[in-house]
Amino acid sequence: MKLTGRAKEKFEKWWIEQPNSHTDNRHTYLIYGNMLVRLDSIPDAFQWGVYQDWADSMGYYFDIEKRFDEDGYVCFGNHNFEKETNTRQEARNAAIEKLNQLINER
């Protein structure tokens, strides 16, 4: 789940502005309890939650649902986005890729 270009810049600005953020001269962390946590050090499932909060703050909404009629997942998003995947993580990655594309095209 990597962001590029304008999307990466916008995310980093948002991340720094979070109430529990802390920045040193190399990295930005969130303060969690008594620990400093870098985004790239937490599991992908937790990273998805951070990216989803960021997307929501800009008006981009994504939802991952389990398909009941067969195995797999589907990712829905505004801007007429829908993608079927085999796993929940693939659906999350598809949403981040689409978000990256939408922001970088603006």
Secondary structure, DSSP 4 states (H G I P E B T S, - for coil): ----HHHHHHHHHHHHTSTTEEE-SS-EEEEETTEEE-GGGS-HHHHHHHHHHHHHHTT--EEEEE-SSSSSEEEEETTTEEEEESSHHHHHHHHHHHHHHHHHH-
